[in-house]
Amino acid sequence: MTTNLQRRRMLVKSAAGITILAPTFLFMGCNSSSTSPSADSTTTESSSGSNTGGSSSSGGSVETTTDWASGGTVSITESFPDDSLFDAGSNCSVELTESLTEGPCYFDSDYRDDISEQQTGLPMMLCLQLVDSDCNPLSGYEIEVWHCDVEGSYSGDSSDSVDGNGFNSSFCTGNDSTALAAKWFRGIAVTNASGRVNFYSCFPGWYSSRAIHIHFRVKSNNSDQLISQFGFDDDFVDAICSTHPDYLSRGEPDTHNSRDTVFDGDEDELFNIAQNTDGSLLAWKRIIIS
């Protein structure tokens, strides 16, 4: 199966050896992969780097060399790419990462690498690097992420939370009993010497009035340094939501970046994306703070 987003491709090679794809699109089908993660996939870095079908520094273009995987993080067999990933997809001359609203669906979560809790969806490696305004990596910082599931619902088990006063349970979970008993797609990791954290997750779904996005929070010594959100390119989102078996029942989102109530899809607000050889999604971004 292919989408109608088939346009001419223009490829160049980056210094990191990752294929950068100009703003063009070639999406293939969406069959499921059912292999389990290998032992190496739990490591923070891979000495061989990322084997990707294509990527884009602006977050929009992905050339797929295999069908997109399905079924959640159990389908991931690749190791996380090494730190050269961020050299290919980031530029340290850009402005500081903008602070954006926390939103009503936050409560503090746990330290863990796989935040999916076996939920279904397009499996995703989520890689973030924290640096200062001179692009020096910042180690020992907490980076917390949270996002909704494929149906657009947030998990709602805030019973162990010490920071959930603003959590709007009804809005975020729809009072769904499964969501209320879960902590899916929430997690915390501590940056290493390279300023790096990695999470196993799934590509989020959408809910009305918001473009698809992932929230994140940066803390140092239990003090907030930044709260913000990153999104995804509209064409990529539409292609996944209209062709991938875990998303197509809901179709394309009703809100795109240009009409979003929080951000407008500026390049600095979008993830860089690529397809791993196992069919999973690789999403990465550099966070720059003062």
C-alpha positions in Angstrom: 0.0 0.0 0.0 1.3 3.4 -0.8 -0.1 6.9 -0.1 -0.6 9.7 -2.6 2.4 11.5 -1.0 4.8 10.2 -3.7 7.0 13.0 -4.9 10.5 13.3 -6.4 13.3 12.5 -4.0 16.5 14.5 -3.5 19.1 12.8 -1.3 22.3 14.1 0.3 24.6 12.4 2.8 25.3 13.9 6.1 28.5 13.7 8.1 26.9 11.2 10.4 26.2 8.8 7.5 22.4 9.3 7.8 20.5 9.9 4.6 18.9 13.4 4.7 15.8 13.7 2.6 14.8 17.0 1.2 11.1 18.0 1.7 9.7 15.1 -0.3 7.7 12.0 0.7 7.6 8.3 -0.1 5.5 6.2 2.2 5.1 2.5 1.9 2.7 0.1 3.6 2.0 -0.6 7.2 2.4 -4.3 7.9 3.2 -5.5 11.4 6.5 -6.8 12.7 6.4 -9.2 15.7 10.0 -9.8 16.7 11.1 -9.0 20.3 13.7 -6.5 21.2 17.2 -7.8 21.2 19.5 -7.5 24.2 21.5 -4.8 22.5 18.4 -2.6 22.0 18.4 -1.7 25.7 21.7 0.0 25.5 22.0 3.8 25.4 24.3 4.0 22.3 25.1 1.8 19.4 28.7 1.7 18.1 27.4 1.1 14.6 25.0 4.0 14.6 21.5 4.0 13.2 20.5 2.0 10.2 17.7 4.2 8.8 15.9 4.3 5.6 15.8 8.1 5.6 15.6 11.2 7.7 15.0 14.9 7.7 16.6 17.6 9.7 13.3 19.6 9.5 11.2 16.7 10.8 9.1 16.2 7.7 10.5 13.8 5.2 10.9 10.1 5.6 11.8 7.6 2.8 10.7 4.2 4.0 12.7 1.1 2.9 10.3 -1.3 4.7 6.8 -1.3 5.9 6.1 0.6 9.1 6.1 -1.7 12.1 3.1 -2.1 14.3 2.1 -3.6 17.7 4.2 -1.4 20.0 7.7 -1.5 21.3 8.0 -5.3 21.2 8.6 -4.8 17.5 11.8 -2.8 18.0 15.0 -4.8 17.3 17.4 -2.0 16.5 19.8 -0.4 19.0 19.6 3.3 19.7 21.9 5.3 17.4 25.0 7.0 18.6 25.4 10.7 19.4 26.3 11.7 15.8 22.5 11.5 15.2 22.2 15.0 16.8 25.0 16.4 14.6 23.0 15.4 11.6 19.6 16.8 12.8 20.5 19.9 14.8 22.1 23.3 14.5 23.6 25.0 17.5 23.1 28.5 16.0 19.4 28.3 16.6 17.6 30.0 19.4 16.9 28.5 22.8 14.1 25.9 23.0 10.9 27.8 23.6 8.9 27.3 26.8 5.4 26.2 26.2 2.4 25.3 28.4 2.5 22.2 30.6 -1.1 21.4 29.7 -3.8 19.8 31.9 -2.6 16.2 31.5 0.6 16.2 33.6 1.4 14.3 36.7 4.9 13.1 37.7 5.9 9.7 36.6 8.6 7.0 37.1 12.2 6.5 35.9 12.0 4.0 33.0 13.2 3.5 29.5 10.1 1.8 28.0 7.2 4.0 28.7 4.6 2.2 26.5 3.3 -0.3 29.1 2.8 -2.8 26.2 0.4 -0.4 24.4 -0.1 -0.8 20.7 1.0 1.7 18.0 3.9 2.5 15.6 6.9 1.7 17.8 9.1 4.7 18.3 12.6 5.4 19.6 12.5 8.8 21.2 16.0 10.4 21.6 16.6 13.8 23.3 19.8 15.6 23.9 20.1 18.5 26.4 22.7 21.2 25.7 23.4 24.8 26.8 23.5 27.8 24.4 27.1 27.0 23.4 26.0 23.4 22.6 27.8 21.9 25.6 26.0 18.8 26.8 24.3 18.9 30.2 24.6 15.8 32.2 22.7 14.8 35.4 19.4 16.6 34.4 16.0 14.9 34.5 14.0 14.9 31.3 10.4 13.8 31.7 8.1 13.1 28.8 4.4 12.4 28.5 2.0 12.0 25.6 -1.3 10.4 24.6 -2.0 6.9 23.2 -3.1 6.0 19.6 -6.7 6.9 20.5 -5.8 10.3 21.9 -6.2 9.5 25.5 -3.7 10.1 28.3 -3.1 7.6 31.1 -4.6 8.7 34.4 -3.3 6.7 37.4 -2.0 9.6 39.4 -2.4 7.7 42.7 1.4 7.7 43.4 2.0 11.2 42.1 3.3 14.0 44.3 2.9 16.6 41.6 -0.5 16.1 40.0 -2.6 19.0 41.3 -3.2 20.3 37.7 -4.2 17.0 36.2 -7.6 17.1 34.6 -8.6 13.5 34.8 -11.9 13.8 33.0 -10.5 15.8 30.0 -7.3 13.7 29.6 -8.8 10.2 30.1 -12.4 10.7 29.1 -13.0 8.8 32.3 -12.1 5.6 30.5 -11.5 2.9 33.1 -8.4 1.4 31.4 -6.8 4.8 31.1 -7.6 5.7 34.7 -5.7 2.5 35.8 -2.6 3.1 33.6 0.6 5.2 33.5 1.3 4.6 29.9 3.5 7.0 27.8 5.0 8.8 30.8 8.6 8.5 32.0 11.7 10.1 33.4 15.4 9.6 32.5 18.6 11.3 33.6 20.9 12.8 30.9 24.3 11.1 30.5 27.7 12.7 29.8 26.4 13.5 26.3 23.3 15.2 27.6 21.3 12.2 26.2 18.2 10.3 27.2 16.4 7.6 25.2 12.9 6.2 25.5 11.0 3.4 23.9 7.5 4.5 23.1 4.9 4.6 20.3 3.9 7.4 18.0 1.1 9.4 19.6 -2.5 9.7 18.3 -4.5 12.9 18.3 -7.3 14.5 20.2 -9.5 17.4 19.0 -8.1 20.9 18.8 -4.4 19.9 19.1 -1.8 18.8 16.6 0.1 15.6 17.6 2.7 16.4 20.1 4.9 15.2 23.0 5.3 17.1 26.2 8.6 17.3 28.0 10.0 18.8 31.2 13.6 19.5 32.2 14.6 19.6 35.8 17.9 20.1 37.7 18.0 19.6 41.5 14.3 19.2 41.5 13.9 22.7 40.0 12.2 23.2 36.6 14.5 24.5 33.9 12.1 24.2 30.9 8.6 22.9 30.2 7.7 22.6 26.5 6.4 20.4 23.6 7.6 19.1 20.3 5.4 18.1 17.3 5.7 16.4 14.0 5.4 17.5 10.4 1.8 17.6 9.1 2.3 15.5 6.0 4.1 12.7 8.0 1.3 12.8 10.5 -1.5 12.6 7.9 0.3 9.7 6.1 0.6 7.6 9.3 -2.9 8.4 10.5 -4.5 7.5 7.1 -2.5 4.3 6.3 -1.1 2.7 9.5 -3.4 0.0 10.9 -3.1 1.2 14.4 -4.3 4.8 13.5 -6.3 4.7 10.3 -9.7 4.0 12.1 -9.6 7.6 13.3 -8.1 9.1 10.2 -6.2 12.4 9.9 -6.2 14.8 12.9 -8.7 17.7 12.9 -5.9 20.1 13.8 -2.6 20.7 12.1 0.4 22.7 13.2 -0.6 26.0 11.6 -3.9 25.9 13.5 -2.7 24.5 16.7 -3.4 26.4 19.9 0.1 26.0 21.3 2.6 26.0 18.5 2.6 26.7 14.8 4.9 24.0 13.5 8.1 26.1 13.2 11.1 23.9 12.4 12.5 24.4 15.9 9.3 22.8 17.3 9.3 19.7 15.2 11.1 16.3 15.8 13.6 15.0 13.3 12.4 11.7 12.1 13.6 8.6 10.3 12.7 5.0 9.8 14.8 2.2 11.3 15.4 -0.9 9.4 13.0 -2.8 11.7 10.2 -0.5 10.6 10.1 1.5 13.8 10.1 5.3 13.9 13.2 7.2 15.1 12.4 10.6 16.5 15.0 12.9 17.9 15.5 16.5 19.0 18.1 18.7 20.7 16.8 20.7 23.6 18.8 24.0 24.1 18.5 25.9 27.4 20.5 28.8 28.9 
